[in-house]
Structure formats: structure tokens, C-alpha cells
Amino acid sequence: MTPEAEILVLSAFLVFCRIGACLMVLPGFSSLRIPAQIRLFVAVAIAFAVSPRLLPDIMPLVRGASDDLRIAMMFGELLNGLLIGLLGRVFMIALQFSGSVIANAIGMGQTLGVPIEGHEADPALVSLITLTATVLIFALNLHAEIVHALLASYRAMPVELGFSIRTGLTALVDNLDETFHLCLRIASPFVVYAVIVNFAVGLANKMTPQIPIYFISLPFVLAGGLVLLGFSIGDYLTLFIEGFRNWVIYG
């Protein structure tokens, strides 16, 4: 292999390091339901597709770097890709958290469903919400916007600067604050519903201690929660997708 071909391969591998690490934890692409070979081929295909645009800026850096610096650049690109993917993964974690809040609020917390993202089974309602949100991400073409965001990340996080721990932690903490605030806001009607219903059931149980009011009220609590879910699920998912879209485009 000639020295110029070696530089070309190393530069393309640097692109693959950031994109592959990002897709490894990004919602949708990183699901365990997708075979590892397919995820690898997708990452390689995207890396090859964007390489012609990035290689003119990366190849001079690789050409003038020593072997130790090249290894450091590879680790830096892996960490940068993991940070970007983790920022997107936080949205799905927050959505799962809000789904668990809703499931427990309406009495479906013990009804387990098929896990979508991991090995552990979540409540069926959480699986339904996360699956719907993942489908919407692909249906609204946000997965393609993520590729544009990865290209833009080379301006915000250049290869030559490596990985900044302080900047990464700041971005992660800010993203955690925004995403969990968003998901708690869209799950707030169910929190209010749970407080009112449980207060009413507890009060009725105090007034008639000889009757098991709690067990009698469970079907009615579940029915009321499902009615509330039916009215609010559209706005719930719309607000989540808008928040995810804003992060992809402006984040």
C-alpha cells in the first residue's frame, strides 16, 4: 500500500469512527432487534457516502500527524460519536421514563410487554410509546437529518481538537435537563390524574373500610386512564417529536 493510499484509508476510518460510534447508541439504529451485521453495513455505507465531503479536510491532518497522534485522533472520534449518539439516546430514555410514569399512573405498570430497545421487559404501554416514537423518527425522515447533523458536528467538534470532556459533560447535562423537563411536562396530565384518583379512592376507602374499594376501583381507574391516554397521545407524541427534531436540527 502506498503512503497516500494509507492516508486515505486512515482518513476514511476516522469518519467511520465518529459515525459508527454515534449509530451504535442512537435511537432506532442501535436497537437489539436489528442484526449487528445490518447495523455495521449501515454505518459503513453512511461513512462512505459522506467521506468525499470530509476527506479534503481530514487527510491533511492525518498526513502531518505521527502514529501516536493518529491513534489519539481515532479515540477522540469514537468519543465524539458516542457523545452525539448519547445525546439522542437521552430522548428515548426520557420517553421511557415518562411512559413508565403514565403506566403506573393508570394502573398498567405491572403489565409487561415485549422489549424494544433492550433486553429487559418494559410495561406494555412503554413499549407501545417507544415503538411509535421510533417509527415516527423514521417516517418523518429525521434519520436523514441526523446524517446532516453529523456532518455539521465536524464544524462544532473538529477532528484536530479531539474530545473535550468539559464540553461533552455540559452538553449532556443540558440535554438531560431539557429532555426530562419535556417528558415530565407532557406526562403531567397523568400525574394530576393519579393524584386525584388515588385521593378519591383513599377517601372512599376511609369512609367504607368494610368494602375493598381499592380493588373494586381498579377497572374504573384503568378505563379512565385509557380514555385520557386516547385524548392526549397525539399531543404527547407531537411534543416529543418536535423536541427531538429541534435537537437534530439546532442542537
C-alpha positions in Angstrom: 0.0 0.0 0.0 1.4 3.4 -1.0 1.7 6.1 1.7 -1.1 8.2 0.0 -3.4 5.2 0.0 -2.7 4.5 3.7 -3.6 8.2 4.5 -6.8 7.8 2.5 -7.8 4.6 4.4 -6.9 6.1 7.8 -8.9 9.2 7.0 -12.0 7.2 5.9 -11.6 5.1 9.1 -11.7 8.3 11.2 -15.0 9.2 9.5 -16.3 5.7 10.3 -15.2 6.0 13.9 -17.5 9.0 14.6 -20.4 7.8 12.5 -20.3 4.2 13.7 -20.0 5.1 17.4 -22.9 7.5 17.0 -25.2 5.0 15.3 -24.2 2.4 18.0 -26.2 4.2 20.6 -28.6 6.4 18.6 -32.4 5.6 18.9 -33.7 3.3 16.2 -30.3 2.3 14.7 -29.0 0.8 17.9 -32.0 -1.5 18.6 -31.1 -5.0 19.5 -33.9 -6.1 17.2 -31.7 -5.1 14.3 -28.9 -7.7 13.5 -25.4 -6.4 14.2 -24.3 -7.1 10.6 -27.0 -4.8 9.3 -26.1 -2.0 11.7 -22.4 -2.4 10.7 -23.3 -2.2 7.0 -25.5 0.9 7.5 -22.6 2.6 9.4 -20.1 1.7 6.7 -22.5 2.9 3.9 -23.1 6.2 5.6 -19.4 6.7 6.3 -18.6 6.0 2.6 -21.4 8.4 1.5 -20.2 11.4 3.5 -16.4 10.7 3.2 -15.9 12.6 -0.1 -17.2 15.8 1.6 -15.0 15.3 4.7 -11.8 13.8 3.4 -10.3 17.0 1.9 -10.2 18.5 5.5 -9.2 15.3 7.3 -6.4 14.0 5.0 -4.0 16.9 5.6 -4.4 16.3 9.4 -3.6 12.6 9.0 -0.7 13.3 6.7 1.0 15.5 9.1 0.3 13.5 12.3 2.5 11.0 13.9 1.4 7.4 14.7 0.6 8.3 18.4 -1.4 11.3 17.3 -3.4 9.3 14.8 -4.4 6.8 17.5 -5.4 9.7 19.7 -7.5 11.1 16.9 -9.2 7.7 16.5 -10.1 7.6 20.2 -11.3 11.2 20.1 -13.6 10.5 17.1 -15.0 7.5 18.9 -15.8 9.5 22.0 -17.3 12.4 19.9 -19.5 9.9 18.1 -20.6 8.3 21.3 -21.4 11.7 22.8 -23.6 12.7 19.8 -25.4 9.3 19.9 -25.8 9.5 23.7 -27.5 12.9 23.4 -30.0 11.4 21.1 -30.4 8.3 23.3 -31.3 10.6 26.2 -34.5 11.5 24.4 -35.6 7.8 24.3 -34.6 7.2 27.9 -36.7 10.2 29.0 -39.6 9.0 26.9 -39.3 5.6 28.5 -39.3 7.3 31.9 -42.4 9.3 31.1 -44.1 6.2 29.7 -43.4 4.4 33.0 -44.9 7.3 34.9 -48.1 7.1 32.7 -48.3 3.3 33.0 -48.1 3.4 36.8 -50.5 6.3 37.0 -53.3 4.5 35.1 -52.6 1.1 36.7 -50.7 -0.7 33.8 -47.3 -0.7 35.4 -47.3 -4.5 36.0 -48.4 -5.4 32.5 -45.1 -6.2 30.8 -44.7 -6.1 27.0 -42.0 -7.1 24.5 -38.8 -5.0 25.0 -38.0 -2.8 22.0 -34.6 -1.2 22.8 -33.0 -3.5 25.4 -33.2 -7.0 27.0 -35.4 -6.1 30.0 -39.1 -6.1 29.5 -40.9 -2.8 30.0 -44.6 -2.2 30.7 -46.6 -2.8 27.5 -47.6 0.9 27.4 -43.9 1.9 27.4 -43.1 -0.5 24.6 -46.0 0.9 22.6 -45.0 4.5 23.1 -41.3 3.9 22.3 -42.1 1.9 19.2 -44.4 4.6 17.9 -41.9 7.3 18.6 -39.1 5.3 16.8 -41.4 4.7 13.8 -42.2 8.5 13.7 -38.5 9.3 13.7 -38.0 7.3 10.5 -41.4 8.2 8.9 -40.6 11.9 9.3 -37.2 11.5 7.8 -35.4 12.6 10.9 -32.9 9.8 10.5 -31.6 11.6 7.4 -31.5 14.8 9.3 -29.2 13.1 11.8 -26.7 12.5 9.0 -26.7 16.2 8.2 -26.2 16.9 11.9 -23.2 14.5 11.9 -21.7 16.5 9.1 -22.3 19.7 10.9 -20.7 18.3 14.0 -17.3 18.5 12.3 -17.6 22.3 12.5 -18.5 22.3 16.2 -16.2 19.4 17.1 -13.2 19.4 14.7 -11.1 16.3 14.4 -7.9 18.2 15.3 -9.3 19.3 18.7 -10.2 15.8 19.8 -12.7 15.1 22.6 -13.4 17.9 25.2 -14.6 16.3 28.4 -15.9 19.6 29.8 -17.9 20.5 26.7 -19.3 16.9 26.5 -20.4 16.9 30.1 -22.0 20.3 29.7 -23.9 19.3 26.6 -25.0 16.0 28.3 -26.3 17.7 31.4 -28.1 20.4 29.5 -29.7 17.7 27.3 -30.8 15.7 30.3 -32.4 18.8 31.8 -34.3 19.7 28.6 -35.4 16.2 27.7 -36.7 15.2 31.2 -38.4 18.5 31.6 -40.1 18.0 28.3 -41.2 14.5 29.1 -42.4 15.4 32.6 -44.4 18.2 31.1 -46.2 16.0 28.5 -46.8 13.4 31.2 -48.1 15.9 33.7 -51.9 15.3 33.0 -51.4 11.7 34.1 -49.6 12.7 37.3 -52.6 15.0 38.1 -55.0 12.2 37.2 -53.2 9.8 39.5 -53.2 12.2 42.4 -56.9 13.0 42.1 -58.0 9.3 41.6 -55.9 7.9 44.4 -57.1 10.7 46.7 -60.7 9.9 45.9 -60.2 6.1 46.2 -58.4 6.6 49.6 -61.1 8.9 50.8 -63.8 6.4 49.8 -61.9 3.6 51.4 -61.7 5.5 54.7 -65.5 6.1 54.6 -66.3 2.4 53.9 -63.5 0.4 55.5 -65.5 -2.8 55.3 -65.5 -2.7 51.4 -62.3 -3.3 49.4 -62.7 0.0 47.5 -59.2 -0.1 46.1 -59.6 -3.5 44.3 -63.1 -2.6 43.1 -61.9 0.7 41.7 -59.0 -0.7 39.6 -61.0 -1.3 36.4 -62.5 2.2 36.6 -59.1 3.8 37.2 -57.7 1.9 34.2 -60.6 2.8 32.0 -60.3 6.5 32.9 -56.6 6.4 32.3 -57.0 4.8 28.9 -59.6 7.4 27.9 -57.2 10.2 29.0 -54.4 8.5 27.0 -56.6 8.3 23.9 -57.3 12.0 24.0 -53.7 13.1 24.8 -51.4 10.6 23.0 -51.4 12.7 19.8 -50.2 15.8 21.5 -47.9 13.7 23.7 -46.0 12.3 20.7 -46.2 15.5 18.7 -44.4 17.4 21.5 -41.8 14.7 21.8 -41.0 14.6 18.1 -40.8 18.4 17.9 -38.3 18.3 20.8 -36.3 15.6 19.0 -36.4 17.5 15.7 -35.2 20.7 17.3 -32.3 18.9 18.8 -31.4 17.3 15.5 -31.6 20.5 13.5 -30.5 23.1 16.0 -28.7 21.1 18.7 
